[in-house]
Amino acid sequence: MSEQTKTSPGRRVVVAGAGMAGVQTAVALREQGWTGAIVLLGAEPHPPYDRPPLSKAVLLGKAEGAAFDVDFASLDIDLRLGVEATGLRPAERLLDTTAGPVAYDVLVVATGADPVTLPGTADVPGVYVLRTLDDAVRLRPVLAAGRDVVAVGAGWIGAEVATAAREAGCRVTVVEASGRPLAGALPAEVAAHMAGWYEQAGARLLTHAKVTSVAEGAVVLDDGSRLPADAVVVGVGARPATGWLAGSGVELAADGSVAADERLRTSVPDVWAVGDCASFPSARFGRRLLVHHWDNALQGPRTVAQNLVLGPEEGPVYDPVPYFWSEQFGRFVQYAGHHADADELLWRGDPEGASWSVCWLRSGVLRGLLAVGRPRDLAQGRRLIEQGTALDRTRAADPSVPLKAAVL
Ligand SMILES: Cc1cc2nc3c(=O)[nH]c(=O)nc-3n(C[C@H](O)[C@H](O)[C@H](O)COP(=O)(O)OP(=O)(O)OC[C@H]3O[C@@H](n4cnc5c(N)ncnc54)[C@H](O)[C@@H]3O)c2cc1C
């Protein structure tokens, strides 16, 4: 019998990281009938909370926090806050932490990701990232003061920060090194239509603009120009928070993520990994995926819990259709699937209008879908991607035809 098999009442699961993925792991284990002990360790002092509201309601002061509505005590989950995992000794089944070693039978790594910062800005006042509740609470009064905000990076976080800052009445400039917003995620012909959203919202978007230095109160660009900045919000991506695993034997991928297998097991027996810190091989998309989105931090833990309770013979393989949403400039933007540059792009609706979608097809089969203000397209498209369905191109390109009615 492999070591990574079924539950037994005396076995103890330790979860390192009490964000969405860690909390969901603990909750899903109880839902699946895990009767052994569950210890949930989180580095932050706050009761576990959800991150998407941080760049939306929390940043605007419309919500104080976003704590998960979970009664850990009644689920018999031993939640330990302010405890950071610092190392792993698999041979002894010990997790080293700032509160001393913690013994485990099964360990689930759920330490999420850390925001990438701009070199040389650590000690500059007025430079912010947005990853934690503390980050949002620090930034909130700056926005409320309605002054000059420079967002560095026109990705998902940059767009949401710009949206909130404009709503708060700030003067907003977004500085983007590439030629368009969301350059890593979407092709130029799609992203080009999103660039206009910044201007419509009264934010200035500077593309092909690199930050060379940040001083208190100003951002200097590579063309020598100086942007006044009461706050500089850096949104240039996040890296898996896996540095503490160095020397543990847990294999990491080149991007720093835990290289999990198709059931989210790591290279070390009885150690699993979920959420933003882990990548997994997707048979569906034919490549290893590192997904930094909320839905992945919900679905992965369910797969791990099922595998732990049922054992790997009966436990499911993890091969989701990735999904995320973003709320920016008054629009609800959703994406499902995974597309490649070579996939065929099909428009549904006028991208200059209020709502439209884009489909990506490979050999006629739907692989990815971006929906702006068309949640029904997203819901239907996500199912069609799951099913690997081929679409009739003419019908799929007609926004008046429900996507599910475009199936061949
Ligand atoms: C501001 C913001 C807005 C977002 N909005 C959206 C959105 O609109 N839509 C969407 O799909 N996704 C969104 N996301 C992404 C989504 O929130 C993440 O994918 C999700 O939070 C990942 O969950 P996680 O538990 O893997 O990681 P995290 O949420 O990062 O949680 C990891 C936890 O582990 C703790 N930790 C780290 N290291 C250690 C350690 N060594 N020991 C113990 N604890 C440790 C951290 O303090 C943290 O609390 C957003 C993210 C951010 C930051």
PDBQT file of the ligand as one rigid body, heavy atoms in Angstrom, charges set to zero:
ROOT
HETATM    1  C1  LIG A 501      -6.133  41.874  -4.157  1.00  0.00    +0.000 C 
HETATM    2  C2  LIG A 501      -6.493  40.590  -4.827  1.00  0.00    +0.000 A 
HETATM    3  C3  LIG A 501      -7.652  40.500  -5.584  1.00  0.00    +0.000 A 
HETATM    4  C4  LIG A 501      -8.000  39.311  -6.224  1.00  0.00    +0.000 A 
HETATM    5  N1  LIG A 501      -9.130  39.263  -6.966  1.00  0.00    +0.000 NA
HETATM    6  C5  LIG A 501      -9.450  38.120  -7.620  1.00  0.00    +0.000 A 
HETATM    7  C6  LIG A 501     -10.616  38.066  -8.440  1.00  0.00    +0.000 A 
HETATM    8  O1  LIG A 501     -11.349  39.048  -8.583  1.00  0.00    +0.000 OA
HETATM    9  N2  LIG A 501     -10.888  36.903  -9.071  1.00  0.00    +0.000 N 
HETATM   10  C7  LIG A 501     -10.094  35.778  -8.930  1.00  0.00    +0.000 A 
HETATM   11  O2  LIG A 501     -10.385  34.733  -9.544  1.00  0.00    +0.000 OA
HETATM   12  N3  LIG A 501      -8.986  35.801  -8.153  1.00  0.00    +0.000 NA
HETATM   13  C8  LIG A 501      -8.659  36.945  -7.499  1.00  0.00    +0.000 A 
HETATM   14  N4  LIG A 501      -7.522  36.993  -6.715  1.00  0.00    +0.000 N 
HETATM   15  C9  LIG A 501      -6.700  35.771  -6.581  1.00  0.00    +0.000 C 
HETATM   16  C10 LIG A 501      -7.152  34.891  -5.413  1.00  0.00    +0.000 C 
HETATM   17  O3  LIG A 501      -7.486  35.658  -4.308  1.00  0.00    +0.000 OA
HETATM   18  C11 LIG A 501      -6.034  33.909  -5.088  1.00  0.00    +0.000 C 
HETATM   19  O4  LIG A 501      -5.899  33.048  -6.194  1.00  0.00    +0.000 OA
HETATM   20  C12 LIG A 501      -6.324  33.099  -3.823  1.00  0.00    +0.000 C 
HETATM   21  O5  LIG A 501      -6.355  33.943  -2.714  1.00  0.00    +0.000 OA
HETATM   22  C13 LIG A 501      -5.265  32.018  -3.632  1.00  0.00    +0.000 C 
HETATM   23  O6  LIG A 501      -5.474  31.376  -2.406  1.00  0.00    +0.000 OA
HETATM   24  P1  LIG A 501      -4.266  30.660  -1.647  1.00  0.00    +0.000 P 
HETATM   25  O7  LIG A 501      -4.843  30.185  -0.360  1.00  0.00    +0.000 OA
HETATM   26  O8  LIG A 501      -3.605  29.710  -2.551  1.00  0.00    +0.000 OA
HETATM   27  O9  LIG A 501      -3.189  31.799  -1.371  1.00  0.00    +0.000 OA
HETATM   28  P2  LIG A 501      -3.279  33.068  -0.421  1.00  0.00    +0.000 P 
HETATM   29  O10 LIG A 501      -4.641  33.668  -0.508  1.00  0.00    +0.000 OA
HETATM   30  O11 LIG A 501      -2.104  33.895  -0.736  1.00  0.00    +0.000 OA
HETATM   31  O12 LIG A 501      -3.131  32.459   1.048  1.00  0.00    +0.000 OA
HETATM   32  C14 LIG A 501      -1.925  31.925   1.526  1.00  0.00    +0.000 C 
HETATM   33  C15 LIG A 501      -1.831  32.181   3.003  1.00  0.00    +0.000 C 
HETATM   34  O13 LIG A 501      -0.696  31.501   3.502  1.00  0.00    +0.000 OA
HETATM   35  C16 LIG A 501      -0.001  32.336   4.379  1.00  0.00    +0.000 C 
HETATM   36  N5  LIG A 501       1.402  31.938   4.371  1.00  0.00    +0.000 N 
HETATM   37  C17 LIG A 501       2.359  32.249   3.445  1.00  0.00    +0.000 A 
HETATM   38  N6  LIG A 501       3.535  31.683   3.784  1.00  0.00    +0.000 NA
HETATM   39  C18 LIG A 501       3.296  30.999   4.925  1.00  0.00    +0.000 A 
HETATM   40  C19 LIG A 501       4.112  30.194   5.734  1.00  0.00    +0.000 A 
HETATM   41  N7  LIG A 501       5.398  29.971   5.447  1.00  0.00    +0.000 N 
HETATM   42  N8  LIG A 501       3.551  29.635   6.843  1.00  0.00    +0.000 NA
HETATM   43  C20 LIG A 501       2.251  29.829   7.141  1.00  0.00    +0.000 A 
HETATM   44  N9  LIG A 501       1.436  30.603   6.405  1.00  0.00    +0.000 NA
HETATM   45  C21 LIG A 501       1.953  31.157   5.298  1.00  0.00    +0.000 A 
HETATM   46  C22 LIG A 501      -0.206  33.725   3.840  1.00  0.00    +0.000 C 
HETATM   47  O14 LIG A 501      -0.034  34.686   4.879  1.00  0.00    +0.000 OA
HETATM   48  C23 LIG A 501      -1.654  33.650   3.339  1.00  0.00    +0.000 C 
HETATM   49  O15 LIG A 501      -2.550  34.036   4.319  1.00  0.00    +0.000 OA
HETATM   50  C24 LIG A 501      -7.161  38.176  -6.082  1.00  0.00    +0.000 A 
HETATM   51  C25 LIG A 501      -5.979  38.260  -5.325  1.00  0.00    +0.000 A 
HETATM   52  C26 LIG A 501      -5.637  39.452  -4.708  1.00  0.00    +0.000 A 
HETATM   53  C27 LIG A 501      -4.367  39.527  -3.909  1.00  0.00    +0.000 C 
ENDROOT
TORSDOF 0
